[in-house]
Amino acid sequence: MDVLASFVALRGARGIVVFDGVGTEESFGRLDVRYAAHADALLERLAAEHRDRERVCLVSSDAAVRGTSGQKVAKISSREFASSLASVQHREGRPSRVGDRVDPETREKLERLRRGPIE
């Protein structure tokens, strides 16, 4: 999920991944994870609902699902998509910590709060 969420975020997109079965629906930034008894039917419905309002790209290796999603929907096989995920890497020069971004005055106030009242 981390790699897929990074892929979506780096492209400024919104993503929905659908799994067959039962599970806890979650969000990872702009990536929503859903579960359905029939994932293919949900994918088809989501594509139909959104294709007139926004750009939709359906990722599935099921030719029937890709075929019923409509002409306005971009389609890509799962294998092709997985190979494009391999290039997604988020790297920072060094780890970023909130404490590194706090100005000295605020840092001093927080330190006084942490230590508590001096008696």
Biopython code that builds the backbone (N, CA, C, O; Angstrom):
import numpy as np
from Bio.PDB.StructureBuilder import StructureBuilder

atoms = [
    (1, "MET", "N", (0.818, -1.193, 0.000)),
    (1, "MET", "CA", (0.000, 0.000, 0.000)),
    (1, "MET", "C", (0.865, 1.261, 0.000)),
    (1, "MET", "O", (0.504, 2.270, -0.607)),
    (2, "ASP", "N", (2.007, 1.194, 0.685)),
    (2, "ASP", "CA", (2.878, 2.368, 0.733)),
    (2, "ASP", "C", (3.362, 2.776, -0.655)),
    (2, "ASP", "O", (3.368, 3.959, -0.995)),
    (3, "VAL", "N", (3.762, 1.800, -1.447)),
    (3, "VAL", "CA", (4.258, 2.103, -2.784)),
    (3, "VAL", "C", (3.134, 2.667, -3.645)),
    (3, "VAL", "O", (3.338, 3.636, -4.376)),
    (4, "LEU", "N", (1.958, 2.069, -3.564)),
    (4, "LEU", "CA", (0.818, 2.550, -4.349)),
    (4, "LEU", "C", (0.392, 3.939, -3.889)),
    (4, "LEU", "O", (0.082, 4.795, -4.718)),
    (5, "ALA", "N", (0.372, 4.171, -2.597)),
    (5, "ALA", "CA", (0.030, 5.501, -2.079)),
    (5, "ALA", "C", (1.049, 6.537, -2.531)),
    (5, "ALA", "O", (0.677, 7.664, -2.859)),
    (6, "SER", "N", (2.322, 6.174, -2.553)),
    (6, "SER", "CA", (3.359, 7.083, -3.037)),
    (6, "SER", "C", (3.171, 7.382, -4.518)),
    (6, "SER", "O", (3.320, 8.525, -4.950)),
    (7, "PHE", "N", (2.848, 6.362, -5.288)),
    (7, "PHE", "CA", (2.608, 6.525, -6.718)),
    (7, "PHE", "C", (1.482, 7.532, -6.959)),
    (7, "PHE", "O", (1.615, 8.434, -7.785)),
    (8, "VAL", "N", (0.389, 7.375, -6.242)),
    (8, "VAL", "CA", (-0.765, 8.272, -6.380)),
    (8, "VAL", "C", (-0.381, 9.691, -5.962)),
    (8, "VAL", "O", (-0.699, 10.654, -6.660)),
    (9, "ALA", "N", (0.292, 9.816, -4.842)),
    (9, "ALA", "CA", (0.667, 11.137, -4.330)),
    (9, "ALA", "C", (1.628, 11.857, -5.267)),
    (9, "ALA", "O", (1.464, 13.049, -5.526)),
    (10, "LEU", "N", (2.621, 11.149, -5.773)),
    (10, "LEU", "CA", (3.609, 11.769, -6.652)),
    (10, "LEU", "C", (2.986, 12.279, -7.947)),
    (10, "LEU", "O", (3.505, 13.208, -8.566)),
    (11, "ARG", "N", (1.891, 11.683, -8.350)),
    (11, "ARG", "CA", (1.219, 12.111, -9.575)),
    (11, "ARG", "C", (0.078, 13.084, -9.315)),
    (11, "ARG", "O", (-0.575, 13.537, -10.255)),
    (12, "GLY", "N", (-0.169, 13.409, -8.059)),
    (12, "GLY", "CA", (-1.244, 14.339, -7.723)),
    (12, "GLY", "C", (-2.607, 13.778, -8.082)),
    (12, "GLY", "O", (-3.530, 14.526, -8.403)),
    (13, "ALA", "N", (-2.728, 12.482, -8.029)),
    (13, "ALA", "CA", (-3.967, 11.807, -8.424)),
    (13, "ALA", "C", (-4.731, 11.337, -7.197)),
    (13, "ALA", "O", (-4.314, 11.553, -6.060)),
    (14, "ARG", "N", (-5.837, 10.702, -7.453)),
    (14, "ARG", "CA", (-6.623, 10.044, -6.420)),
    (14, "ARG", "C", (-6.741, 8.592, -6.860)),
    (14, "ARG", "O", (-6.942, 8.326, -8.044)),
    (15, "GLY", "N", (-6.622, 7.667, -5.949)),
    (15, "GLY", "CA", (-6.665, 6.256, -6.314)),
    (15, "GLY", "C", (-7.613, 5.466, -5.443)),
    (15, "GLY", "O", (-7.836, 5.782, -4.274)),
    (16, "ILE", "N", (-8.163, 4.432, -6.045)),
    (16, "ILE", "CA", (-9.007, 3.491, -5.309)),
    (16, "ILE", "C", (-8.537, 2.099, -5.699)),
    (16, "ILE", "O", (-8.528, 1.753, -6.880)),
    (17, "VAL", "N", (-8.154, 1.314, -4.730)),
    (17, "VAL", "CA", (-7.782, -0.075, -4.982)),
    (17, "VAL", "C", (-8.886, -0.939, -4.383)),
    (17, "VAL", "O", (-9.328, -0.707, -3.258)),
    (18, "VAL", "N", (-9.324, -1.935, -5.145)),
    (18, "VAL", "CA", (-10.441, -2.778, -4.724)),
    (18, "VAL", "C", (-9.972, -4.223, -4.671)),
    (18, "VAL", "O", (-9.420, -4.754, -5.635)),
    (19, "PHE", "N", (-10.207, -4.852, -3.513)),
    (19, "PHE", "CA", (-9.868, -6.255, -3.328)),
    (19, "PHE", "C", (-11.140, -7.072, -3.210)),
    (19, "PHE", "O", (-12.139, -6.606, -2.663)),
    (20, "ASP", "N", (-11.101, -8.300, -3.729)),
    (20, "ASP", "CA", (-12.191, -9.246, -3.510)),
    (20, "ASP", "C", (-12.175, -9.664, -2.054)),
    (20, "ASP", "O", (-11.111, -9.923, -1.491)),
    (21, "GLY", "N", (-13.343, -9.730, -1.441)),
    (21, "GLY", "CA", (-13.424, -10.234, -0.085)),
    (21, "GLY", "C", (-13.862, -9.190, 0.921)),
    (21, "GLY", "O", (-14.470, -8.175, 0.583)),
    (22, "VAL", "N", (-13.531, -9.478, 2.172)),
    (22, "VAL", "CA", (-13.947, -8.636, 3.287)),
    (22, "VAL", "C", (-12.708, -8.080, 3.956)),
    (22, "VAL", "O", (-11.708, -8.780, 4.116)),
    (23, "GLY", "N", (-12.777, -6.825, 4.343)),
    (23, "GLY", "CA", (-11.663, -6.201, 5.033)),
    (23, "GLY", "C", (-12.055, -4.829, 5.525)),
    (23, "GLY", "O", (-13.169, -4.367, 5.280)),
    (24, "THR", "N", (-11.157, -4.188, 6.207)),
    (24, "THR", "CA", (-11.396, -2.849, 6.737)),
    (24, "THR", "C", (-11.016, -1.819, 5.691)),
    (24, "THR", "O", (-9.880, -1.783, 5.218)),
    (25, "GLU", "N", (-11.982, -0.981, 5.335)),
    (25, "GLU", "CA", (-11.693, 0.070, 4.366)),
    (25, "GLU", "C", (-10.817, 1.116, 5.024)),
    (25, "GLU", "O", (-11.066, 1.535, 6.155)),
    (26, "GLU", "N", (-9.776, 1.537, 4.295)),
    (26, "GLU", "CA", (-8.806, 2.485, 4.829)),
    (26, "GLU", "C", (-8.468, 3.524, 3.777)),
    (26, "GLU", "O", (-8.776, 3.363, 2.596)),
    (27, "SER", "N", (-7.835, 4.581, 4.224)),
    (27, "SER", "CA", (-7.302, 5.582, 3.318)),
    (27, "SER", "C", (-5.848, 5.822, 3.674)),
    (27, "SER", "O", (-5.482, 5.912, 4.846)),
    (28, "PHE", "N", (-5.037, 5.922, 2.650)),
    (28, "PHE", "CA", (-3.621, 6.246, 2.784)),
    (28, "PHE", "C", (-3.410, 7.503, 1.952)),
    (28, "PHE", "O", (-3.058, 7.425, 0.775)),
    (29, "GLY", "N", (-3.624, 8.649, 2.562)),
    (29, "GLY", "CA", (-3.568, 9.894, 1.805)),
    (29, "GLY", "C", (-4.700, 9.916, 0.797)),
    (29, "GLY", "O", (-5.872, 9.833, 1.166)),
    (30, "ARG", "N", (-4.352, 10.027, -0.475)),
    (30, "ARG", "CA", (-5.363, 10.086, -1.536)),
    (30, "ARG", "C", (-5.652, 8.715, -2.146)),
    (30, "ARG", "O", (-6.252, 8.618, -3.217)),
    (31, "LEU", "N", (-5.221, 7.659, -1.459)),
    (31, "LEU", "CA", (-5.494, 6.291, -1.897)),
    (31, "LEU", "C", (-6.519, 5.663, -0.963)),
    (31, "LEU", "O", (-6.287, 5.560, 0.241)),
    (32, "ASP", "N", (-7.649, 5.245, -1.516)),
    (32, "ASP", "CA", (-8.676, 4.549, -0.750)),
    (32, "ASP", "C", (-8.577, 3.058, -1.027)),
    (32, "ASP", "O", (-8.385, 2.642, -2.170)),
    (33, "VAL", "N", (-8.709, 2.258, 0.021)),
    (33, "VAL", "CA", (-8.692, 0.803, -0.100)),
    (33, "VAL", "C", (-10.088, 0.311, 0.225)),
    (33, "VAL", "O", (-10.631, 0.608, 1.290)),
    (34, "ARG", "N", (-10.663, -0.441, -0.695)),
    (34, "ARG", "CA", (-12.013, -0.969, -0.517)),
    (34, "ARG", "C", (-12.020, -2.473, -0.731)),
    (34, "ARG", "O", (-11.130, -3.040, -1.365)),
    (35, "TYR", "N", (-13.053, -3.100, -0.184)),
    (35, "TYR", "CA", (-13.254, -4.536, -0.337)),
    (35, "TYR", "C", (-14.672, -4.756, -0.831)),
    (35, "TYR", "O", (-15.589, -4.027, -0.453)),
    (36, "ALA", "N", (-14.851, -5.762, -1.676)),
    (36, "ALA", "CA", (-16.181, -6.061, -2.209)),
    (36, "ALA", "C", (-16.277, -7.552, -2.492)),
    (36, "ALA", "O", (-15.287, -8.202, -2.829)),
    (37, "ALA", "N", (-17.483, -8.080, -2.351)),
    (37, "ALA", "CA", (-17.706, -9.491, -2.666)),
    (37, "ALA", "C", (-17.370, -9.758, -4.135)),
    (37, "ALA", "O", (-16.868, -10.824, -4.489)),
    (38, "HIS", "N", (-17.658, -8.769, -4.978)),
    (38, "HIS", "CA", (-17.362, -8.871, -6.409)),
    (38, "HIS", "C", (-16.602, -7.612, -6.821)),
    (38, "HIS", "O", (-17.202, -6.628, -7.255)),
    (39, "ALA", "N", (-15.294, -7.652, -6.681)),
    (39, "ALA", "CA", (-14.453, -6.481, -6.951)),
    (39, "ALA", "C", (-14.605, -6.000, -8.390)),
    (39, "ALA", "O", (-14.607, -4.795, -8.642)),
    (40, "ASP", "N", (-14.733, -6.931, -9.335)),
    (40, "ASP", "CA", (-14.872, -6.534, -10.740)),
    (40, "ASP", "C", (-16.094, -5.652, -10.958)),
    (40, "ASP", "O", (-16.024, -4.660, -11.684)),
    (41, "ALA", "N", (-17.211, -6.009, -10.334)),
    (41, "ALA", "CA", (-18.440, -5.217, -10.477)),
    (41, "ALA", "C", (-18.254, -3.822, -9.883)),
    (41, "ALA", "O", (-18.729, -2.839, -10.452)),
    (42, "LEU", "N", (-17.572, -3.731, -8.753)),
    (42, "LEU", "CA", (-17.328, -2.421, -8.140)),
    (42, "LEU", "C", (-16.406, -1.580, -9.019)),
    (42, "LEU", "O", (-16.632, -0.379, -9.173)),
    (43, "LEU", "N", (-15.377, -2.188, -9.594)),
    (43, "LEU", "CA", (-14.481, -1.462, -10.493)),
    (43, "LEU", "C", (-15.241, -0.905, -11.697)),
    (43, "LEU", "O", (-15.041, 0.244, -12.092)),
    (44, "GLU", "N", (-16.107, -1.727, -12.268)),
    (44, "GLU", "CA", (-16.900, -1.273, -13.417)),
    (44, "GLU", "C", (-17.802, -0.101, -13.025)),
    (44, "GLU", "O", (-17.911, 0.880, -13.760)),
    (45, "ARG", "N", (-18.445, -0.212, -11.860)),
    (45, "ARG", "CA", (-19.348, 0.857, -11.401)),
    (45, "ARG", "C", (-18.589, 2.145, -11.114)),
    (45, "ARG", "O", (-19.041, 3.225, -11.495)),
    (46, "LEU", "N", (-17.441, 2.046, -10.448)),
    (46, "LEU", "CA", (-16.645, 3.237, -10.143)),
    (46, "LEU", "C", (-16.179, 3.930, -11.419)),
    (46, "LEU", "O", (-16.218, 5.157, -11.514)),
    (47, "ALA", "N", (-15.741, 3.147, -12.395)),
    (47, "ALA", "CA", (-15.303, 3.732, -13.666)),
    (47, "ALA", "C", (-16.456, 4.459, -14.341)),
    (47, "ALA", "O", (-16.285, 5.569, -14.844)),
    (48, "ALA", "N", (-17.632, 3.835, -14.352)),
    (48, "ALA", "CA", (-18.806, 4.450, -14.988)),
    (48, "ALA", "C", (-19.229, 5.724, -14.262)),
    (48, "ALA", "O", (-19.612, 6.700, -14.907)),
    (49, "GLU", "N", (-19.166, 5.728, -12.947)),
    (49, "GLU", "CA", (-19.586, 6.888, -12.156)),
    (49, "GLU", "C", (-18.664, 8.089, -12.341)),
    (49, "GLU", "O", (-19.122, 9.230, -12.280)),
    (50, "HIS", "N", (-17.391, 7.855, -12.564)),
    (50, "HIS", "CA", (-16.415, 8.944, -12.569)),
    (50, "HIS", "C", (-15.903, 9.353, -13.945)),
    (50, "HIS", "O", (-15.292, 10.414, -14.074)),
    (51, "ARG", "N", (-16.133, 8.548, -14.969)),
    (51, "ARG", "CA", (-15.499, 8.805, -16.267)),
    (51, "ARG", "C", (-15.951, 10.092, -16.945)),
    (51, "ARG", "O", (-15.230, 10.621, -17.791)),
    (52, "ASP", "N", (-17.124, 10.606, -16.597)),
    (52, "ASP", "CA", (-17.581, 11.853, -17.209)),
    (52, "ASP", "C", (-17.097, 13.091, -16.457)),
    (52, "ASP", "O", (-17.133, 14.196, -16.999)),
    (53, "ARG", "N", (-16.644, 12.918, -15.213)),
    (53, "ARG", "CA", (-16.234, 14.056, -14.385)),
    (53, "ARG", "C", (-14.729, 14.204, -14.225)),
    (53, "ARG", "O", (-14.231, 15.305, -13.991)),
    (54, "GLU", "N", (-14.007, 13.103, -14.351)),
    (54, "GLU", "CA", (-12.571, 13.147, -14.138)),
    (54, "GLU", "C", (-11.886, 12.080, -14.986)),
    (54, "GLU", "O", (-12.526, 11.169, -15.511)),
    (55, "ARG", "N", (-10.587, 12.217, -15.104)),
    (55, "ARG", "CA", (-9.820, 11.227, -15.869)),
    (55, "ARG", "C", (-9.738, 9.937, -15.058)),
    (55, "ARG", "O", (-9.342, 9.952, -13.892)),
    (56, "VAL", "N", (-10.111, 8.837, -15.675)),
    (56, "VAL", "CA", (-10.127, 7.545, -14.996)),
    (56, "VAL", "C", (-9.184, 6.597, -15.720)),
    (56, "VAL", "O", (-9.203, 6.493, -16.946)),
    (57, "CYS", "N", (-8.371, 5.920, -14.951)),
    (57, "CYS", "CA", (-7.504, 4.868, -15.473)),
    (57, "CYS", "C", (-7.814, 3.599, -14.697)),
    (57, "CYS", "O", (-7.644, 3.555, -13.478)),
    (58, "LEU", "N", (-8.261, 2.579, -15.390)),
    (58, "LEU", "CA", (-8.631, 1.312, -14.774)),
    (58, "LEU", "C", (-7.476, 0.332, -14.917)),
    (58, "LEU", "O", (-6.995, 0.080, -16.022)),
    (59, "VAL", "N", (-7.039, -0.212, -13.803)),
    (59, "VAL", "CA", (-5.957, -1.192, -13.812)),
    (59, "VAL", "C", (-6.568, -2.552, -13.500)),
    (59, "VAL", "O", (-7.065, -2.790, -12.399)),
    (60, "SER", "N", (-6.521, -3.437, -14.490)),
    (60, "SER", "CA", (-7.058, -4.784, -14.300)),
    (60, "SER", "C", (-6.509, -5.680, -15.398)),
    (60, "SER", "O", (-6.310, -5.242, -16.531)),
    (61, "SER", "N", (-6.268, -6.927, -15.054)),
    (61, "SER", "CA", (-5.850, -7.887, -16.065)),
    (61, "SER", "C", (-7.052, -8.627, -16.644)),
    (61, "SER", "O", (-6.895, -9.460, -17.536)),
    (62, "ASP", "N", (-8.239, -8.331, -16.147)),
    (62, "ASP", "CA", (-9.461, -8.961, -16.640)),
    (62, "ASP", "C", (-9.963, -8.202, -17.868)),
    (62, "ASP", "O", (-10.419, -7.063, -17.760)),
    (63, "ALA", "N", (-9.875, -8.836, -19.023)),
    (63, "ALA", "CA", (-10.270, -8.183, -20.276)),
    (63, "ALA", "C", (-11.742, -7.782, -20.259)),
    (63, "ALA", "O", (-12.101, -6.754, -20.834)),
    (64, "ALA", "N", (-12.596, -8.566, -19.618)),
    (64, "ALA", "CA", (-14.024, -8.235, -19.558)),
    (64, "ALA", "C", (-14.250, -6.945, -18.777)),
    (64, "ALA", "O", (-15.062, -6.110, -19.176)),
    (65, "VAL", "N", (-13.546, -6.781, -17.681)),
    (65, "VAL", "CA", (-13.670, -5.561, -16.872)),
    (65, "VAL", "C", (-13.194, -4.360, -17.671)),
    (65, "VAL", "O", (-13.855, -3.322, -17.697)),
    (66, "ARG", "N", (-12.053, -4.501, -18.320)),
    (66, "ARG", "CA", (-11.537, -3.394, -19.132)),
    (66, "ARG", "C", (-12.482, -3.076, -20.281)),
    (66, "ARG", "O", (-12.661, -1.912, -20.637)),
    (67, "GLY", "N", (-13.083, -4.102, -20.859)),
    (67, "GLY", "CA", (-13.974, -3.907, -21.995)),
    (67, "GLY", "C", (-15.277, -3.216, -21.656)),
    (67, "GLY", "O", (-15.833, -2.510, -22.498)),
    (68, "THR", "N", (-15.779, -3.398, -20.447)),
    (68, "THR", "CA", (-17.066, -2.812, -20.075)),
    (68, "THR", "C", (-16.935, -1.453, -19.389)),
    (68, "THR", "O", (-17.943, -0.860, -19.007)),
    (69, "SER", "N", (-15.729, -0.960, -19.229)),
    (69, "SER", "CA", (-15.531, 0.298, -18.498)),
    (69, "SER", "C", (-15.831, 1.535, -19.334)),
    (69, "SER", "O", (-15.985, 2.627, -18.786)),
    (70, "GLY", "N", (-15.917, 1.382, -20.644)),
    (70, "GLY", "CA", (-16.263, 2.509, -21.501)),
    (70, "GLY", "C", (-15.067, 3.082, -22.229)),
    (70, "GLY", "O", (-13.920, 2.887, -21.825)),
    (71, "GLN", "N", (-15.352, 3.801, -23.320)),
    (71, "GLN", "CA", (-14.290, 4.344, -24.159)),
    (71, "GLN", "C", (-13.552, 5.507, -23.504)),
    (71, "GLN", "O", (-12.395, 5.763, -23.836)),
    (72, "LYS", "N", (-14.198, 6.211, -22.584)),
    (72, "LYS", "CA", (-13.573, 7.374, -21.949)),
    (72, "LYS", "C", (-12.575, 6.985, -20.858)),
    (72, "LYS", "O", (-11.915, 7.851, -20.282)),
    (73, "VAL", "N", (-12.465, 5.708, -20.578)),
    (73, "VAL", "CA", (-11.608, 5.228, -19.493)),
    (73, "VAL", "C", (-10.309, 4.670, -20.067)),
    (73, "VAL", "O", (-10.325, 3.813, -20.950)),
    (74, "ALA", "N", (-9.184, 5.171, -19.553)),
    (74, "ALA", "CA", (-7.882, 4.603, -19.927)),
    (74, "ALA", "C", (-7.749, 3.255, -19.229)),
    (74, "ALA", "O", (-8.215, 3.084, -18.103)),
    (75, "LYS", "N", (-7.124, 2.320, -19.888)),
    (75, "LYS", "CA", (-7.001, 0.974, -19.327)),
    (75, "LYS", "C", (-5.553, 0.519, -19.396)),
    (75, "LYS", "O", (-4.827, 0.809, -20.346)),
    (76, "ILE", "N", (-5.160, -0.201, -18.361)),
    (76, "ILE", "CA", (-3.805, -0.754, -18.320)),
    (76, "ILE", "C", (-3.871, -2.091, -17.584)),
    (76, "ILE", "O", (-4.634, -2.253, -16.631)),
    (77, "SER", "N", (-3.067, -3.038, -18.038)),
    (77, "SER", "CA", (-3.064, -4.340, -17.374)),
    (77, "SER", "C", (-2.335, -4.233, -16.038)),
    (77, "SER", "O", (-1.517, -3.338, -15.826)),
    (78, "SER", "N", (-2.642, -5.141, -15.170)),
    (78, "SER", "CA", (-1.992, -5.162, -13.852)),
    (78, "SER", "C", (-0.485, -5.328, -13.983)),
    (78, "SER", "O", (0.278, -4.722, -13.232)),
    (79, "ARG", "N", (-0.062, -6.142, -14.928)),
    (79, "ARG", "CA", (1.377, -6.386, -15.129)),
    (79, "ARG", "C", (2.093, -5.110, -15.562)),
    (79, "ARG", "O", (3.160, -4.790, -15.039)),
    (80, "GLU", "N", (1.510, -4.377, -16.519)),
    (80, "GLU", "CA", (2.118, -3.122, -16.962)),
    (80, "GLU", "C", (2.178, -2.113, -15.824)),
    (80, "GLU", "O", (3.178, -1.420, -15.640)),
    (81, "PHE", "N", (1.089, -2.042, -15.063)),
    (81, "PHE", "CA", (1.036, -1.090, -13.954)),
    (81, "PHE", "C", (2.074, -1.437, -12.890)),
    (81, "PHE", "O", (2.751, -0.552, -12.365)),
    (82, "ALA", "N", (2.196, -2.706, -12.580)),
    (82, "ALA", "CA", (3.163, -3.138, -11.566)),
    (82, "ALA", "C", (4.583, -2.754, -11.975)),
    (82, "ALA", "O", (5.393, -2.381, -11.127)),
    (83, "SER", "N", (4.885, -2.842, -13.262)),
    (83, "SER", "CA", (6.234, -2.464, -13.695)),
    (83, "SER", "C", (6.450, -0.960, -13.561)),
    (83, "SER", "O", (7.578, -0.527, -13.327)),
    (84, "SER", "N", (5.394, -0.150, -13.705)),
    (84, "SER", "CA", (5.551, 1.296, -13.522)),
    (84, "SER", "C", (5.697, 1.657, -12.045)),
    (84, "SER", "O", (6.287, 2.686, -11.715)),
    (85, "LEU", "N", (5.169, 0.824, -11.160)),
    (85, "LEU", "CA", (5.331, 1.065, -9.720)),
    (85, "LEU", "C", (6.773, 0.873, -9.281)),
    (85, "LEU", "O", (7.216, 1.481, -8.307)),
    (86, "ALA", "N", (7.494, 0.042, -9.985)),
    (86, "ALA", "CA", (8.884, -0.232, -9.605)),
    (86, "ALA", "C", (9.734, 1.033, -9.629)),
    (86, "ALA", "O", (10.751, 1.107, -8.939)),
    (87, "SER", "N", (9.328, 2.026, -10.416)),
    (87, "SER", "CA", (10.117, 3.251, -10.523)),
    (87, "SER", "C", (9.753, 4.280, -9.455)),
    (87, "SER", "O", (10.369, 5.345, -9.395)),
    (88, "VAL", "N", (8.772, 3.985, -8.618)),
    (88, "VAL", "CA", (8.329, 4.941, -7.599)),
    (88, "VAL", "C", (9.178, 4.778, -6.351)),
    (88, "VAL", "O", (9.158, 3.734, -5.700)),
    (89, "GLN", "N", (9.915, 5.816, -6.033)),
    (89, "GLN", "CA", (10.707, 5.815, -4.813)),
    (89, "GLN", "C", (10.729, 7.218, -4.266)),
    (89, "GLN", "O", (11.039, 8.168, -4.984)),
    (90, "HIS", "N", (10.405, 7.352, -3.018)),
    (90, "HIS", "CA", (10.467, 8.653, -2.350)),
    (90, "HIS", "C", (11.686, 8.629, -1.448)),
    (90, "HIS", "O", (11.787, 7.801, -0.542)),
    (91, "ARG", "N", (12.594, 9.529, -1.699)),
    (91, "ARG", "CA", (13.808, 9.569, -0.884)),
    (91, "ARG", "C", (14.034, 10.979, -0.377)),
    (91, "ARG", "O", (13.804, 11.961, -1.083)),
    (92, "GLU", "N", (14.481, 11.054, 0.836)),
    (92, "GLU", "CA", (14.843, 12.330, 1.427)),
    (92, "GLU", "C", (16.340, 12.305, 1.684)),
    (92, "GLU", "O", (16.912, 11.255, 1.977)),
    (93, "GLY", "N", (16.966, 13.465, 1.574)),
    (93, "GLY", "CA", (18.393, 13.550, 1.844)),
    (93, "GLY", "C", (18.718, 13.094, 3.253)),
    (93, "GLY", "O", (19.708, 12.399, 3.480)),
    (94, "ARG", "N", (17.892, 13.484, 4.182)),
    (94, "ARG", "CA", (18.049, 13.033, 5.563)),
    (94, "ARG", "C", (16.657, 12.983, 6.171)),
    (94, "ARG", "O", (15.757, 13.660, 5.676)),
    (95, "PRO", "N", (16.454, 12.218, 7.208)),
    (95, "PRO", "CA", (15.129, 12.147, 7.817)),
    (95, "PRO", "C", (14.660, 13.530, 8.271)),
    (95, "PRO", "O", (15.447, 14.338, 8.763)),
    (96, "SER", "N", (13.383, 13.779, 8.099)),
    (96, "SER", "CA", (12.802, 15.062, 8.488)),
    (96, "SER", "C", (12.070, 14.890, 9.817)),
    (96, "SER", "O", (11.237, 13.997, 9.971)),
    (97, "ARG", "N", (12.394, 15.759, 10.769)),
    (97, "ARG", "CA", (11.743, 15.701, 12.075)),
    (97, "ARG", "C", (11.085, 17.038, 12.343)),
    (97, "ARG", "O", (11.601, 18.082, 11.945)),
    (98, "VAL", "N", (9.944, 17.007, 13.019)),
    (98, "VAL", "CA", (9.228, 18.239, 13.360)),
    (98, "VAL", "C", (10.127, 19.144, 14.188)),
    (98, "VAL", "O", (10.138, 20.359, 13.991)),
    (99, "GLY", "N", (10.873, 18.567, 15.104)),
    (99, "GLY", "CA", (11.750, 19.343, 15.966)),
    (99, "GLY", "C", (12.774, 20.163, 15.199)),
    (99, "GLY", "O", (13.219, 21.208, 15.674)),
    (100, "ASP", "N", (13.149, 19.694, 14.015)),
    (100, "ASP", "CA", (14.106, 20.433, 13.198)),
    (100, "ASP", "C", (13.499, 21.709, 12.610)),
    (100, "ASP", "O", (14.227, 22.597, 12.167)),
    (101, "ARG", "N", (12.169, 21.797, 12.607)),
    (101, "ARG", "CA", (11.498, 22.933, 11.976)),
    (101, "ARG", "C", (10.902, 23.921, 12.973)),
    (101, "ARG", "O", (10.261, 24.895, 12.577)),
    (102, "VAL", "N", (11.112, 23.675, 14.259)),
    (102, "VAL", "CA", (10.550, 24.543, 15.299)),
    (102, "VAL", "C", (11.534, 25.674, 15.602)),
    (102, "VAL", "O", (12.729, 25.449, 15.794)),
    (103, "ASP", "N", (10.999, 26.891, 15.640)),
    (103, "ASP", "CA", (11.869, 28.031, 15.918)),
    (103, "ASP", "C", (12.334, 27.995, 17.381)),
    (103, "ASP", "O", (11.692, 27.353, 18.211)),
    (104, "PRO", "N", (13.445, 28.678, 17.708)),
    (104, "PRO", "CA", (14.027, 28.610, 19.060)),
    (104, "PRO", "C", (13.064, 29.048, 20.166)),
    (104, "PRO", "O", (13.047, 28.437, 21.235)),
    (105, "GLU", "N", (12.266, 30.085, 19.935)),
    (105, "GLU", "CA", (11.334, 30.557, 20.967)),
    (105, "GLU", "C", (10.293, 29.488, 21.295)),
    (105, "GLU", "O", (10.006, 29.231, 22.464)),
    (106, "THR", "N", (9.741, 28.879, 20.276)),
    (106, "THR", "CA", (8.746, 27.818, 20.492)),
    (106, "THR", "C", (9.392, 26.614, 21.145)),
    (106, "THR", "O", (8.794, 25.991, 22.022)),
    (107, "ARG", "N", (10.604, 26.275, 20.730)),
    (107, "ARG", "CA", (11.325, 25.150, 21.322)),
    (107, "ARG", "C", (11.515, 25.377, 22.826)),
    (107, "ARG", "O", (11.344, 24.454, 23.623)),
    (108, "GLU", "N", (11.873, 26.617, 23.212)),
    (108, "GLU", "CA", (12.072, 26.949, 24.625)),
    (108, "GLU", "C", (10.764, 26.804, 25.417)),
    (108, "GLU", "O", (10.767, 26.259, 26.520)),
    (109, "LYS", "N", (9.651, 27.288, 24.858)),
    (109, "LYS", "CA", (8.345, 27.174, 25.520)),
    (109, "LYS", "C", (7.956, 25.709, 25.700)),
    (109, "LYS", "O", (7.462, 25.318, 26.757)),
    (110, "LEU", "N", (8.175, 24.915, 24.681)),
    (110, "LEU", "CA", (7.850, 23.486, 24.769)),
    (110, "LEU", "C", (8.712, 22.782, 25.814)),
    (110, "LEU", "O", (8.238, 21.907, 26.539)),
    (111, "GLU", "N", (9.958, 23.168, 25.879)),
    (111, "GLU", "CA", (10.851, 22.571, 26.874)),
    (111, "GLU", "C", (10.396, 22.912, 28.289)),
    (111, "GLU", "O", (10.432, 22.056, 29.173)),
    (112, "ARG", "N", (9.962, 24.171, 28.515)),
    (112, "ARG", "CA", (9.444, 24.561, 29.845)),
    (112, "ARG", "C", (8.191, 23.756, 30.188)),
    (112, "ARG", "O", (8.023, 23.327, 31.329)),
    (113, "LEU", "N", (7.316, 23.551, 29.209)),
    (113, "LEU", "CA", (6.105, 22.742, 29.445)),
    (113, "LEU", "C", (6.475, 21.298, 29.765)),
    (113, "LEU", "O", (5.875, 20.681, 30.645)),
    (114, "ARG", "N", (7.436, 20.772, 29.070)),
    (114, "ARG", "CA", (7.858, 19.382, 29.276)),
    (114, "ARG", "C", (8.417, 19.182, 30.685)),
    (114, "ARG", "O", (8.156, 18.161, 31.321)),
    (115, "ARG", "N", (9.184, 20.158, 31.166)),
    (115, "ARG", "CA", (9.819, 20.028, 32.486)),
    (115, "ARG", "C", (8.840, 20.296, 33.615)),
    (115, "ARG", "O", (9.064, 19.857, 34.743)),
    (116, "GLY", "N", (7.768, 21.004, 33.333)),
    (116, "GLY", "CA", (6.786, 21.297, 34.368)),
    (116, "GLY", "C", (7.207, 22.481, 35.238)),
    (116, "GLY", "O", (8.282, 23.050, 35.051)),
    (117, "PRO", "N", (6.349, 22.842, 36.189)),
    (117, "PRO", "CA", (6.666, 23.994, 37.042)),
    (117, "PRO", "C", (7.846, 23.702, 37.962)),
    (117, "PRO", "O", (7.988, 22.599, 38.489)),
    (118, "ILE", "N", (8.681, 24.707, 38.141)),
    (118, "ILE", "CA", (9.836, 24.598, 39.041)),
    (118, "ILE", "C", (9.414, 25.170, 40.376)),
    (118, "ILE", "O", (8.938, 26.302, 40.467)),
    (119, "GLU", "N", (9.595, 24.377, 41.398)),
    (119, "GLU", "CA", (9.185, 24.831, 42.745)),
    (119, "GLU", "C", (10.338, 25.205, 43.587)),
    (119, "GLU", "O", (10.159, 25.603, 44.738)),
]
sb = StructureBuilder()
sb.init_structure("model")
sb.init_model(0)
sb.init_chain("A")
sb.init_seg("    ")
for serial, (resi, resn, name, xyz) in enumerate(atoms, 1):
    if name == "N":
        sb.init_residue(resn, " ", resi, " ")
    sb.init_atom(name, np.array(xyz, "f"), 0.0, 1.0, " ", f" {name:<3s}", serial, name[0])
structure = sb.get_structure()
